[in-house]
Amino acid sequence: MTSSAHDVVVIGGGVTGAGVARDLARGGASVRPCGKDCYGGGTSGAASGMIHGGPRYLEFDWRTTRLSAGDAGKIVRIARHMVHRVVFLLPVMPGDKHNIERLETAMEVYDRFQPLKLSNPHLRLTPAEARQLEPALSDEMVGAMTMEEWGVDPHRLTFGNVQDAIENGARAINHSRVVDLIRDGANVLGVRYRGADGSLNEARAKVTVNATGPWSPSLGKMAGVPIDLRPAKGIPIVYDPRGGHSADRLDPADRPGLPLVVGALATVRRRDWVPFQSGIRAGVDSVMVGHLNVPALDATAPTSMSAAVMRARRQDLGYRGVVISDDLQMGALSPQYPPPVAAVRFLSNGGDMVVVSHDLAVADATDDAIHAAVLNGTYPRAQLDASVQKLLNLALKFMPQSRVRRSASSP
Ligand SMILES: Cc1cc2nc3c(=O)[nH]c(=O)nc-3n(C[C@H](O)[C@H](O)[C@H](O)COP(=O)(O)OP(=O)(O)OC[C@H]3O[C@@H](n4cnc5c(N)ncnc54)[C@H](O)[C@@H]3O)c2cc1C
């Protein structure tokens, strides 16, 4: 058994314990933080990763909103490298309890607190503006508000606090479970903890802090102090990734390096088509085809090289706009389909424009291959002309006419 003496023992290696230990260490106290597992391994590591600015308290407790926003501002100032802006999009539907005026009034009130946390005020968006950000939003939407908060990786934030505490003299030990308190009657004189090697040790202190979050009642019991806690469930709803496909791993076998989208055709249509359907309904001008392996759509070729996928896009989804390839020099595609070969295949399948974005020499070779394909009829001339026309129309839509080179021509 080892025994050590400190000003303060902090039990709990979550964000609260880590923050308390940091503040004390920076203030000159000798501190011993004890956590039973990895730092941030409890509730802190399971958080959604948002630094609450406190909008939910606006209706009944502005003081808490002010405190939350002020705390968020402190974290942003101390650890700007760890936080990122998160812009929430709050769509309003007809008949919503909080209609758009009511929601905007709430956002106007919240705007008063945003400077405390160095955030931006809300924006009110029209349905079209909101759908530019999220094409899958309903056509019936009345409008939307933005609301800015800060996001953070809670493990990094917790560990950053521990690291700062250590740099200021704290002797932090994780994987040390407090199993008992050293007491003299009602006075707590420190803790007995079991180390990672199973040994039982003591850390004595003038003050012992219980920062064990949901485990507080069991520590309270050791001190003879009942702590009533009613754990509540946080229920995050997790959606498929937005605005694209649901691939979550690389294809290990057939086409190494290509993301693999699994599932039967019906599943792929129901799950992966939705963002495209919504985007097309909202009138997007162009669609990019990624290099994916979707066996349900085509078991023999990646999506960007597949005539079946292109047909599905045009026929199933009724898309008439410009179809652009993802970069044909991407390492996952190019070993099997060198860019000149891939370009001809993509265009003759019905694509309109290819991207070759690494080497000029490869771009030139690709251009030559397209030229040759038109001359030998592999890529019909009429198809090329139709694509050029579509691209010109797009250019005219977005660029001042004088800047569009009408001389853009096919071979
Ligand atoms: C699903 C969910 C999502 C959330 N999302 C957010 C969010 O986005 N933003 C936000 O601000 N808040 C969020 N919260 C709330 C936030 O996570 C908590 O308020 C915060 O993590 C509490 O930190 P803590 O340090 O008090 O507790 P914990 O992180 O639980 O830390 C307690 C620590 O005590 C340790 N411990 C317990 N017993 C002992 C012992 N005997 N000896 C030694 N160590 C012990 C545990 O191992 C644990 O690491 C969320 C909460 C949940 C449940």
The ligand as a Gaussian input file, in Angstrom:
#p B3LYP/6-31G(d) Opt

LIG

0 1
 C      -26.711000      11.093000     -23.909000
 C      -26.163000      12.357000     -23.263000
 C      -25.819000      13.417000     -24.078000
 C      -25.331000      14.599000     -23.493000
 N      -24.970000      15.616000     -24.314000
 C      -24.470000      16.739000     -23.791000
 C      -24.052000      17.801000     -24.621000
 O      -24.110000      17.727000     -25.848000
 N      -23.551000      18.928000     -24.014000
 C      -23.442000      19.035000     -22.660000
 O      -22.950000      20.077000     -22.194000
 N      -23.835000      18.046000     -21.836000
 C      -24.333000      16.903000     -22.359000
 N      -24.709000      15.896000     -21.530000
 C      -24.524000      16.078000     -20.094000
 C      -23.020000      15.903000     -19.758000
 O      -22.524000      14.762000     -20.430000
 C      -22.828000      15.751000     -18.247000
 O      -23.388000      16.863000     -17.609000
 C      -21.343000      15.709000     -17.891000
 O      -20.620000      14.798000     -18.697000
 C      -21.182000      15.325000     -16.453000
 O      -19.797000      15.203000     -16.192000
 P      -19.300000      14.637000     -14.831000
 O      -17.814000      14.769000     -14.806000
 O      -20.055000      15.302000     -13.739000
 O      -19.743000      13.099000     -14.832000
 P      -19.040000      11.840000     -15.574000
 O      -18.498000      12.214000     -16.919000
 O      -19.985000      10.714000     -15.525000
 O      -17.794000      11.554000     -14.657000
 C      -17.908000      10.859000     -13.463000
 C      -16.656000      10.015000     -13.376000
 O      -16.580000       9.471000     -12.067000
 C      -15.917000       8.236000     -12.179000
 N      -16.171000       7.450000     -10.991000
 C      -17.356000       6.967000     -10.566000
 N      -17.194000       6.275000      -9.427000
 C      -15.883000       6.328000      -9.133000
 C      -15.090000       5.796000      -8.086000
 N      -15.631000       5.067000      -7.116000
 N      -13.765000       6.035000      -8.085000
 C      -13.191000       6.765000      -9.050000
 N      -13.884000       7.298000     -10.076000
 C      -15.219000       7.077000     -10.115000
 C      -16.494000       7.622000     -13.446000
 O      -15.609000       6.664000     -13.987000
 C      -16.661000       8.838000     -14.324000
 O      -15.579000       8.969000     -15.250000
 C      -25.187000      14.703000     -22.084000
 C      -25.524000      13.620000     -21.266000
 C      -25.992000      12.451000     -21.850000
 C      -26.320000      11.291000     -20.951000

